[in-house]
Amino acid sequence: MCTNFKTKKATDGSVVIGRSLEFPTNLPTALAALPADYSGVGVASGGKPGKAWTATHGIVGMCAFGKPELLLDGMNDAGLSAHLLYMPGGYCTYQPFKGDGSDLSEADLIAYLLGTCSSIAEVKAAMAGVNVWGFDPGMGFAPPIHCLVHDATNSIAIEFHESGWTIIDNPTGVGTNAPYLDWHLTNLNNYVGLNHDNPSSQTFGSFTITSLGQGQGLMGLPGDFTPPARFVRAAAQVALSDVPATGAQAEQFTMHILNSFDMVPGVVKESFGAAGVVNEVTVWDTICNLTGKRYAYRTVTDPTWYVVDLGTTDFTKPARVQAISFAGGFAPVNI
């Protein structure tokens, strides 16, 4: 399970995206970079190759199974970000592999879109004619997903229905997991009235009730970890938060919103194939500063934020993978 959102545009024009990855920790992930001239080919099936492309943008992101092209999350040097979020429960249907050169697996999507596109408009054009099929990258099954994409102005969700993929414009910039985005947008109507101000006192006959503390205006905001609850919680925090002044402050606001989705090991458990019952935890969080071209991350056991500056990253080098830190701690101070 994952949460993804776009914070309010900062006064200086900065746009920042937050994303959490909640999953069992036995999914191997690492930091990856793809060069600006990367030559990609969709995963082959039955001896026939998938769709081929040549990138024009460098990418930094998180990959799976040590393969830099199998991206779960990332942004490119044009300020476009893309994020694969889990969609179980029958809310993702892939198409059969065609073998006619139009095929991309779900695992190819981010490398293809971020490598060839600089805007949402270009993403929509690039998806035309693409056939998305389900590939098992090493999990024992083809993971059901949807793909959330953001540029500085717009956000979309690419969903996979029985009839094929569809692109949904996302006015909230928020995404979690199942069900489909249109359901989540409708569900927000159940939370009209959430407010950062405390309500006034009320009188029932001769009895007056008054808020016992701050935050009464958010009474009813769901606090559990289900996808609908996280969607509402993210949307409310983005909507009610202040407008950040700068990109640096927008990154801080994003970090604070991400904190509210952090899963402590043991709070949520799930059955995960041969591994049996395992903890679902916040394996890592990422922050994409689309305008500042910064990609930041932290992990479940290292709360330090590490930042890649895409402006100084050498995208002429070959595709590469770098281990991320899972060994952090508290910094000692003396007094």
C-alpha positions in Angstrom: 0.0 0.0 0.0 1.3 3.5 -0.8 0.3 7.2 -0.6 1.1 9.9 -3.1 0.3 13.6 -3.1 1.2 17.0 -4.5 1.6 19.8 -2.0 0.4 23.3 -2.7 2.5 25.3 -5.1 4.9 27.5 -3.1 4.9 31.3 -3.4 8.1 31.0 -5.4 6.5 28.6 -7.8 8.0 25.4 -6.4 6.0 22.2 -6.8 6.8 19.2 -4.6 5.5 15.6 -4.6 5.4 13.1 -1.7 5.2 9.4 -1.8 5.4 6.5 0.7 5.9 2.9 -0.1 4.2 0.5 2.3 5.2 -3.1 1.6 6.9 -6.1 3.2 10.6 -5.3 3.6 11.6 -8.5 1.6 11.0 -6.6 -1.6 14.6 -5.6 -2.7 14.8 -1.9 -3.8 17.6 0.4 -4.5 18.4 3.9 -5.9 18.8 3.9 -9.7 19.7 6.3 -12.5 19.0 5.9 -16.3 20.9 8.0 -18.8 19.3 10.6 -21.0 20.0 8.5 -24.1 18.8 5.2 -22.6 17.7 2.7 -25.2 14.8 0.7 -23.7 12.9 -2.3 -24.9 9.8 -3.6 -23.1 10.1 -7.0 -21.4 9.9 -9.8 -24.0 7.4 -12.7 -23.9 7.3 -15.8 -26.1 10.5 -14.8 -27.8 9.0 -11.5 -29.1 10.4 -8.2 -27.8 8.2 -5.4 -26.4 8.0 -1.8 -27.4 11.3 0.0 -28.1 12.2 3.6 -27.2 15.1 5.9 -27.0 15.1 8.3 -24.0 15.7 12.0 -24.2 15.6 12.6 -20.4 17.7 11.3 -17.5 15.9 9.6 -14.6 16.6 9.1 -10.9 14.3 6.8 -8.8 13.8 3.7 -6.9 14.1 0.3 -8.7 13.3 -3.3 -7.8 15.4 -6.5 -7.9 18.6 -4.6 -8.7 17.5 -3.7 -12.2 17.6 0.1 -12.9 15.0 -0.1 -15.6 12.4 -1.7 -13.2 11.4 1.6 -11.6 8.8 1.8 -8.9 9.2 5.6 -8.4 11.1 8.4 -10.0 11.5 11.8 -11.6 13.3 13.0 -14.7 15.5 16.0 -15.5 12.4 17.8 -17.0 10.5 17.9 -13.7 8.1 15.0 -14.4 7.5 12.4 -11.7 5.8 8.9 -11.9 4.9 6.5 -9.2 3.6 2.9 -9.3 1.1 2.2 -6.5 -0.4 -1.2 -5.6 -4.0 -1.9 -6.8 -5.2 -5.3 -5.5 -8.7 -6.6 -5.2 -9.6 -6.8 -8.9 -8.9 -3.1 -9.6 -6.2 -3.8 -12.2 -6.6 -5.9 -15.3 -3.7 -6.2 -17.8 -4.1 -7.1 -21.4 -2.6 -10.2 -23.1 0.9 -9.8 -24.7 0.4 -9.0 -28.4 3.9 -9.3 -29.8 3.4 -6.6 -32.4 5.9 -4.1 -30.9 3.3 -2.2 -28.8 3.8 -4.1 -25.6 5.1 -2.6 -22.3 4.8 -4.5 -19.0 3.8 -2.6 -15.9 7.4 -2.7 -14.8 8.5 -0.8 -18.0 6.1 2.1 -17.6 8.1 4.6 -15.5 11.3 4.1 -17.5 9.4 4.6 -20.8 7.3 7.6 -19.7 10.0 9.5 -17.8 12.6 8.7 -20.4 10.5 10.1 -23.3 8.2 12.7 -21.8 8.5 16.1 -20.1 4.8 16.9 -19.3 1.5 15.3 -18.7 0.4 16.2 -22.2 3.4 14.3 -23.6 2.6 11.3 -21.3 -1.0 11.2 -22.7 0.4 11.2 -26.3 3.1 8.6 -25.4 0.5 6.1 -24.1 -1.4 6.1 -27.4 -1.1 2.6 -29.0 0.7 1.1 -26.0 -0.5 -2.3 -24.8 0.2 -2.9 -21.1 0.6 -6.6 -20.1 1.3 -8.1 -16.7 4.9 -9.3 -16.0 6.3 -11.0 -12.9 9.5 -9.2 -12.0 10.4 -11.7 -9.3 7.5 -11.6 -6.9 5.8 -14.7 -8.0 3.0 -12.8 -9.7 2.4 -9.7 -11.9 1.8 -7.0 -9.3 -1.4 -5.1 -9.9 -0.7 -1.3 -10.0 -1.8 2.0 -11.2 0.6 4.7 -12.3 0.4 8.3 -10.9 2.1 11.0 -12.9 2.7 14.6 -12.0 4.2 17.7 -13.7 4.3 21.2 -12.2 0.7 21.9 -13.4 -1.3 18.7 -13.7 -1.7 15.2 -12.3 -3.1 12.0 -13.7 -3.7 8.4 -12.9 -3.2 5.6 -15.5 -5.5 2.8 -14.5 -5.9 -0.7 -16.0 -9.4 -1.9 -16.7 -10.8 -4.9 -18.5 -11.2 -2.8 -21.6 -7.6 -1.5 -21.4 -5.7 1.3 -19.8 -7.4 4.6 -19.2 -6.1 8.0 -18.1 -8.0 9.9 -15.4 -7.2 13.6 -14.7 -6.6 14.0 -11.0 -7.6 17.5 -9.7 -6.5 16.6 -6.1 -3.0 15.4 -7.0 -3.6 12.6 -4.4 -3.5 8.9 -4.9 -3.5 5.7 -2.7 -4.7 2.3 -3.7 -8.0 0.5 -4.6 -10.6 1.3 -5.6 -10.3 3.4 -8.8 -9.7 7.1 -8.5 -13.2 8.2 -9.4 -14.5 6.4 -6.3 -12.0 8.2 -4.1 -13.0 11.6 -5.5 -16.7 10.8 -4.9 -15.9 9.7 -1.4 -14.4 13.1 -0.5 -18.0 14.4 -0.5 -18.5 12.5 2.8 -16.0 14.9 4.4 -17.3 18.3 3.6 -16.8 20.5 6.6 -13.3 19.4 7.7 -11.7 22.6 8.9 -8.6 23.9 10.6 -10.7 26.1 12.9 -12.4 24.9 16.1 -16.2 25.0 15.9 -18.1 27.4 18.2 -19.7 26.2 21.4 -23.2 24.7 21.1 -26.1 24.8 23.6 -28.5 22.0 24.2 -31.3 23.4 26.4 -29.3 24.7 29.4 -26.3 22.6 28.6 -23.4 24.0 26.7 -20.7 22.0 25.0 -17.3 23.4 24.0 -14.3 21.9 22.2 -11.9 20.3 24.7 -8.8 21.2 22.6 -7.4 22.2 19.3 -8.2 20.2 16.2 -12.0 19.8 16.8 -12.6 21.0 13.2 -11.0 17.8 11.9 -13.3 15.5 13.9 -14.2 12.6 11.6 -10.9 12.6 9.7 -10.1 8.9 9.3 -6.9 7.7 11.0 -6.6 4.1 9.8 -4.3 2.8 7.1 -6.9 1.7 4.5 -6.6 3.3 1.1 -9.8 5.4 1.4 -8.7 6.7 4.8 -5.2 7.6 3.6 -6.7 9.3 0.5 -8.9 11.5 2.7 -6.2 12.2 5.2 -3.7 13.2 2.5 -6.3 15.4 0.6 -7.3 17.1 3.8 -3.7 17.9 4.9 -2.8 19.2 1.5 -6.0 21.4 1.3 -5.7 22.8 4.9 -2.0 23.3 5.1 -0.5 26.8 4.5 1.0 27.8 1.2 4.7 27.2 1.5 6.9 30.2 0.8 9.8 28.4 -0.9 10.7 25.0 -2.4 12.7 24.2 0.8 9.6 24.9 2.9 7.4 22.8 0.5 9.8 19.9 1.0 9.4 20.3 4.8 5.6 20.4 4.5 5.7 17.3 2.3 7.9 15.5 4.9 5.4 16.3 7.7 2.5 15.0 5.7 4.4 11.8 4.9 5.0 11.3 8.7 1.3 10.8 9.2 1.3 7.6 7.0 4.3 6.0 8.7 3.6 2.3 9.6 5.3 1.0 12.7 6.3 -2.7 12.2 3.6 -5.0 13.6 0.7 -2.6 13.3 -0.3 -4.0 9.9 0.4 -7.6 8.8 -0.4 -9.5 5.6 0.0 -12.9 4.0 2.8 -12.7 1.4 3.1 -15.9 -0.5 5.9 -18.3 0.6 7.1 -15.7 3.2 3.9 -16.3 5.2 2.5 -13.6 7.4 4.8 -10.5 7.3 4.8 -6.9 8.5 3.7 -4.2 6.1 5.9 -1.2 6.9 6.9 2.1 5.3 9.9 0.8 3.5 10.8 4.2 2.2 9.4 7.7 1.5 10.4 9.9 -1.4 10.1 13.6 -2.1 10.3 14.9 -5.7 10.9 18.7 -6.0 9.8 19.0 -9.6 10.9 22.6 -10.1 14.1 22.3 -8.0 15.0 19.0 -9.7 15.7 17.3 -6.3 14.9 13.6 -5.5 15.0 12.8 -1.8 14.4 9.6 0.2 14.6 8.0 3.6 14.1 4.4 4.7 12.3 2.4 7.4 15.5 2.0 9.5 17.3 5.2 8.5 15.2 8.4 9.0 17.9 10.6 7.5 16.8 12.3 4.3 19.2 11.7 1.4 19.0 14.0 -1.7 20.0 13.6 -5.3 20.4 16.8 -7.3 19.3 16.0 -10.8 20.9 19.3 -12.0 24.3 18.0 -11.2 23.7 14.3 -11.9 25.7 12.9 -14.9 23.1 11.5 -17.2 25.7 10.5 -19.8 26.9 7.6 -17.7 25.3 4.1 -18.2 22.3 2.9 -16.2 23.3 2.2 -12.7 22.1 1.1 -9.2 23.2 2.2 -5.8 22.3 0.6 -2.5 20.2 2.7 -0.1 20.9 3.0 3.6 18.9 0.8 6.0 21.3 1.5 8.9 20.5 4.8 10.6 20.2 6.0 14.1 20.0 9.0 16.4 22.8 11.6 16.3 24.4 12.1 19.7 24.7 15.5 21.2 26.4 16.8 24.3 25.1 19.3 26.8 
